[in-house]
Structures are given as C-alpha cells and as structure tokens.
Amino acid sequence: MPTRKSAVSAAASSKKTSATKASPIPKAPRRPLATDMKAVAQKLPYPAKQADMKLQPQTDLRAYRAAGKLAGKVALITGADSGIGRAVALAFAKEGADVAIVFNENTADADKTRQLVEHEGRRCLVLQADVRQPEQCKQTVRRCRAELGGLNILVNNAAYQQSQEKFEDIPEEQIRRTFDTNILGYIWMAQAVIPYLSSGDCIINTGSIVGITGIPILVDYAASKAGIHALTKSLALYLGEKNIRVNCVVPGPVWTPNIPGTMPLEEIAKFGHEVALKRPGQPDELAPAYVLLASQDGSFMTGSLVHVTGGKLSSDE
C-alpha cells in the first residue's frame, strides 16, 4: 500500500509530466523591418481598407495564448473594423468577452472582424456610427447593452489623421475633423457609457507617442493625442472612487490602414525606422496591452499611459 509521501510524489510527477506535454507556445510571425517597407510602400485613398494593403497588418493573433481573463465581459470598441481595433476585438474574444465593434465606413473590413470574433465562439455586434455625433454614440451604447446584455469595457480607438507638410496649410475642415473624432468622439463615448459602468469596469483610450514627442507633419493629430492623454488622467481621477479604471495605450509607429491612407509615400517607405527596434509595430503586438488594462491583471492601474512603442523615445528622426 503506497504511503502518503509516495502518493504525493506520484501526483507531483504526473503533474510535471502533464505540463511537459502541454502544447508549445506558438511561434510569432516574422515582423517586417523598416528596411522591408520600401518594397511594399503604397498610397491608398482615405479611408484605406485593410484588405487593399500589399503588406497585410498582423491582426490574427496567431501566437496569442488566452487564459479566460475576460470571461463574461462585454466590450465596445470604436474604430474596430481594422488595424489595432480589430486585433483588440479578437484578443478580447479569445479571452472570453462578447464584443460590439463600431466602424464608420469600411463595411467589408468590419465584416472580417466580425468573422474573426465569431470564430472564437463569441458574439459580435457590428455597429456603423460616427463618433463625432453624440447621439450616435449614445445609440451604440444602448444597442450594445440591449443586444449583448450589458457593457463592462469601452475602448476608444477611432481616430482621424492627415499629414501636411506645412502647418500653415492645414485646412480648417481637417483640424475640426481631427479634434471632433479624436477628442470629442472619446468624450461623447465616455459620457454615453459611464452611467452604465460598475465597480471593476473600465475605459481604455488609444493615445500616441506623437502626443508626447510631437511630429511636424501631423501637428493637429499630435495635439489631439496629447489631449487624449490628459483626458485619460482626468477621467481616472474623476471615476477612481467608483473603482472604474481609465487608462491609455500609447502606440508608437504601428502598421495599420491609416498609414498608406494618410502618410507621404517617402515616410511609408521607411516606416518604423526611427524606433530602437528598427521596425513598425504590428496590431497584434498592441492587443495584449489592452487585455492587461481590461482584466484583473490591471486592477491597480488607472490614469496610466502604457507605452508600446518599439523604443520610440523622442522626436528625433
């Protein structure tokens, strides 16, 4: 008859063997370097479609290992038809959340995101709306709560930018659209969702490293992103006593449809050259930061600017 000590030893050995046989960590895809970008550089009409890009952004999270960190949660993500928003929607679905995605124009891209989310066995509500319109923001929140049964996480990710060589030539229409989308859109969405958030719920904003370092060809965009950083910190203070966390992911140069749709060709041809890792980031490299901030792993984080920049530390080119 085995002793208690031998039984415990056998159980530990069995557990170790089981862990050894666990599936290996999937290998991450090759990440294109800045020196690779010249061969795939292209200009696309705005708003650019992800499906039209020669070099597809990496949004499928093939190397991501989920752990059920958002099981039972409902997330609403703006600008989720492609790029970072698509990767975040997929990561949240892999972690067990149902997702409402908000997009403005690219229906085909939004449908692809829906397919990816549903492939993970989660519900995906697709909502076409313009975040510059307060009433449309309220409607997205109402529909999300009605059709998905609640709302725990808001990700403000929709953004607008257009590069201009001369600051003096930036048209008024562009400046207003930039701030209406990037600042007012975030405010309207936050105002719409806050009455329905409870203790433990959260808001995650998408900022940008250029809101800290500046950038001469995107002055209005950089200013709007700096505003998002301040909005994040102020809302974190405002909602802290309710245990509703507000944080911001700060991307560096990330390969999304906005790049061929808004940047000069000469910049696209060397995109990512200025960061320490000498390459652009990919959307699936940003998504885990949003998971951290949305989950209990980030329960003591609020008012944070989480840099995912590849080592973009200054405005030096």
C-alpha positions in Angstrom: 0.0 0.0 0.0 1.6 3.3 -1.1 2.5 5.8 1.7 1.1 9.4 1.7 4.5 10.6 0.8 4.8 8.4 -2.2 1.3 9.3 -3.3 2.1 13.0 -3.2 5.3 12.4 -5.1 3.5 10.4 -7.8 0.9 13.2 -8.1 3.6 15.8 -8.5 5.4 13.7 -11.1 2.2 13.2 -13.0 1.5 17.0 -12.9 5.0 17.7 -14.2 4.7 15.2 -17.0 1.4 16.8 -18.0 2.9 20.2 -18.0 5.8 18.9 -20.1 3.4 17.6 -22.7 1.5 20.9 -22.9 1.3 22.4 -26.3 4.3 24.5 -27.2 4.0 28.3 -27.3 3.1 29.2 -30.9 5.8 30.9 -32.8 5.2 34.6 -33.6 5.2 35.6 -37.2 8.2 37.4 -38.7 7.9 41.1 -38.1 8.8 43.2 -41.2 11.6 45.7 -40.6 11.7 49.3 -41.7 14.1 48.3 -44.4 11.4 46.0 -45.8 8.8 48.7 -46.2 10.2 50.2 -49.4 9.1 47.1 -51.4 5.5 47.3 -50.2 5.1 51.1 -49.9 1.8 52.3 -51.4 -0.7 55.1 -51.2 -4.4 54.3 -50.8 -7.4 56.6 -50.8 -8.7 57.5 -47.4 -10.2 55.7 -45.6 -7.9 52.9 -46.6 -9.2 49.3 -46.5 -7.0 46.8 -44.8 -8.0 44.3 -47.5 -6.3 46.5 -50.1 -2.9 46.7 -48.4 0.1 45.0 -50.1 1.6 44.2 -46.8 -1.3 43.0 -44.5 -1.1 44.1 -40.9 -0.7 41.2 -38.5 -4.1 41.1 -36.7 -4.9 37.4 -36.4 -3.0 36.9 -33.1 -1.7 33.5 -34.2 0.8 33.4 -31.3 -1.5 34.6 -28.6 -2.3 32.3 -25.7 -5.6 33.2 -23.9 -6.4 32.5 -20.3 -10.1 33.4 -20.0 -9.3 36.8 -18.5 -12.4 38.5 -19.8 -14.9 35.7 -19.5 -18.5 37.0 -19.1 -17.5 40.6 -20.0 -18.9 42.7 -22.8 -16.7 45.2 -24.6 -17.5 48.0 -27.0 -14.6 49.1 -29.3 -14.6 52.0 -31.7 -12.6 52.0 -34.8 -12.6 48.2 -34.7 -13.0 47.4 -38.4 -9.2 47.0 -38.9 -5.8 47.6 -37.5 -5.4 47.9 -33.8 -9.2 47.8 -33.2 -9.5 44.5 -35.0 -6.7 43.0 -33.1 -8.1 44.2 -29.7 -11.6 42.8 -30.6 -10.0 39.4 -31.5 -7.9 39.3 -28.3 -10.9 40.2 -26.2 -12.9 37.4 -27.9 -10.1 34.9 -27.3 -10.2 35.9 -23.6 -14.0 35.2 -23.4 -15.7 38.6 -24.0 -18.6 39.4 -26.3 -17.7 42.3 -28.4 -19.5 45.2 -30.1 -17.4 46.8 -32.8 -18.1 50.3 -34.1 -16.9 51.4 -37.5 -17.6 54.4 -39.8 -17.1 53.5 -43.4 -15.4 50.2 -44.3 -18.1 47.6 -44.1 -16.1 44.8 -45.6 -13.3 45.2 -43.1 -15.8 45.3 -40.3 -17.4 42.1 -41.5 -14.0 40.4 -41.5 -13.5 41.5 -37.8 -17.0 40.0 -37.0 -16.0 36.7 -38.6 -12.8 36.5 -36.6 -14.6 37.2 -33.3 -17.4 34.7 -34.1 -14.7 32.1 -35.0 -13.7 32.3 -31.3 -17.2 31.4 -30.3 -18.1 34.8 -29.1 -21.0 37.1 -30.1 -20.1 40.2 -32.2 -22.4 43.1 -32.7 -21.4 45.3 -35.7 -22.5 49.0 -35.4 -21.9 51.6 -38.0 -21.7 55.0 -36.4 -19.9 58.4 -36.5 -18.3 59.1 -33.1 -18.4 62.8 -33.9 -22.1 62.7 -33.3 -23.1 62.5 -29.6 -26.5 60.9 -30.3 -24.9 58.2 -32.4 -22.5 57.4 -29.5 -25.5 57.0 -27.2 -27.2 54.7 -29.7 -24.2 52.4 -29.9 -24.2 52.1 -26.1 -27.9 51.4 -26.0 -27.7 48.8 -28.7 -24.7 47.1 -27.1 -26.4 46.8 -23.7 -29.7 45.7 -25.3 -28.3 43.0 -27.6 -25.3 41.8 -25.7 -26.8 42.1 -22.2 -24.5 44.7 -20.7 -21.3 46.7 -21.1 -18.1 46.5 -19.0 -15.3 47.8 -21.2 -15.2 50.8 -23.5 -12.2 51.0 -25.9 -12.0 54.4 -27.5 -9.9 53.7 -30.6 -11.4 55.5 -33.6 -9.0 58.1 -35.0 -8.5 60.5 -37.8 -5.3 61.9 -39.2 -3.9 63.5 -42.4 -0.3 64.5 -42.9 0.5 68.0 -44.0 4.0 69.3 -45.0 3.2 72.9 -43.9 1.4 73.6 -40.6 0.1 76.9 -42.1 -1.7 75.0 -44.9 -3.7 72.6 -42.7 -7.3 73.4 -43.7 -9.9 74.2 -41.1 -12.0 71.2 -42.1 -9.2 68.8 -41.3 -8.4 70.4 -37.9 -12.1 70.2 -36.9 -12.4 66.6 -38.1 -9.3 65.6 -36.2 -10.4 67.1 -32.9 -14.1 66.1 -33.4 -13.0 62.5 -33.9 -10.0 62.1 -31.6 -11.1 64.3 -28.7 -14.8 64.9 -28.8 -15.6 61.4 -30.0 -13.8 60.0 -27.0 -15.7 62.4 -24.7 -19.1 61.6 -26.3 -18.5 57.8 -25.9 -17.3 58.2 -22.3 -20.3 60.3 -21.4 -22.6 57.7 -23.0 -21.1 54.7 -21.2 -20.2 56.0 -17.7 -23.8 55.9 -16.4 -23.8 52.1 -17.1 -20.4 51.2 -15.8 -20.0 49.5 -12.4 -17.1 48.9 -9.9 -14.4 46.9 -11.8 -15.4 48.1 -15.2 -13.1 50.3 -17.3 -12.4 52.7 -20.1 -9.3 52.3 -22.3 -8.2 55.1 -24.7 -5.8 54.9 -27.6 -3.2 57.7 -27.5 0.0 58.0 -29.4 3.7 58.6 -28.8 3.5 61.6 -31.0 1.2 63.2 -28.4 4.4 63.2 -26.2 7.2 63.7 -28.7 5.4 65.8 -31.3 5.7 65.3 -35.1 6.0 68.1 -37.7 3.8 66.5 -40.4 0.9 65.7 -38.0 0.7 68.7 -35.7 -3.1 68.7 -35.3 -3.2 64.9 -34.8 -0.3 65.0 -32.2 -2.1 67.8 -30.3 -5.3 65.7 -30.2 -3.5 62.7 -28.9 -1.9 64.8 -26.2 -5.4 65.8 -25.3 -6.4 62.1 -25.0 -3.6 61.6 -22.5 -4.9 64.4 -20.4 -8.5 63.2 -20.7 -7.4 59.8 -19.5 -5.7 61.1 -16.4 -8.6 63.4 -15.6 -11.2 60.8 -16.0 -9.2 58.4 -13.9 -9.3 60.8 -11.0 -13.0 61.5 -11.6 -14.0 57.8 -11.6 -11.5 56.4 -9.1 -13.8 56.4 -6.1 -16.2 54.3 -8.1 -13.4 51.8 -8.8 -13.9 52.4 -12.6 -10.4 52.4 -14.1 -9.4 54.7 -17.0 -6.1 54.0 -18.9 -4.5 54.7 -22.2 -2.3 52.6 -24.5 0.3 54.8 -26.2 1.4 53.2 -29.5 4.5 54.0 -31.5 4.5 53.6 -35.3 2.1 50.7 -36.0 1.3 49.2 -39.4 -2.4 49.9 -40.0 -4.5 51.1 -42.9 -4.1 54.7 -41.7 -0.5 54.7 -42.8 -1.0 54.1 -46.6 -4.2 56.2 -46.3 -2.7 59.3 -44.7 1.1 59.4 -44.8 3.5 60.6 -47.5 5.0 57.8 -49.6 8.5 58.6 -48.6 7.6 58.1 -44.9 5.7 54.8 -45.7 8.8 53.5 -47.5 10.9 53.7 -44.2 8.0 53.3 -41.7 9.3 52.4 -38.3 12.9 53.4 -39.0 13.2 55.8 -36.0 12.5 53.4 -33.2 15.0 51.3 -31.2 13.7 48.0 -32.7 14.1 49.5 -36.3 10.6 48.3 -37.4 7.0 49.2 -37.2 4.8 47.5 -34.6 2.0 45.2 -35.6 -1.6 45.5 -34.3 -1.3 42.0 -32.6 1.6 43.4 -30.6 -0.6 46.1 -29.2 -3.6 44.0 -28.2 -2.1 42.3 -25.1 -1.7 45.8 -23.5 -5.5 46.3 -23.9 -6.1 42.9 -22.4 -3.9 43.8 -19.4 -5.8 47.0 -18.8 -9.3 45.4 -19.3 -8.6 42.5 -17.0 -8.0 42.0 -13.3 -4.3 41.8 -14.1 -4.5 45.6 -14.3 -6.7 46.1 -11.3 -4.3 48.7 -9.6 -3.7 50.6 -12.9 -5.6 53.8 -13.6 -4.5 57.0 -15.1 -1.7 55.1 -16.8 -0.1 55.8 -20.2 1.1 52.4 -21.3 3.8 52.8 -23.9 4.0 50.1 -26.6 6.4 52.0 -29.0 9.3 49.7 -30.0 11.6 52.2 -28.4 10.2 55.5 -29.8 11.5 57.7 -27.0 11.9 61.1 -28.6 11.1 63.3 -31.6 14.5 62.6 -33.1 14.2 61.2 -36.6 
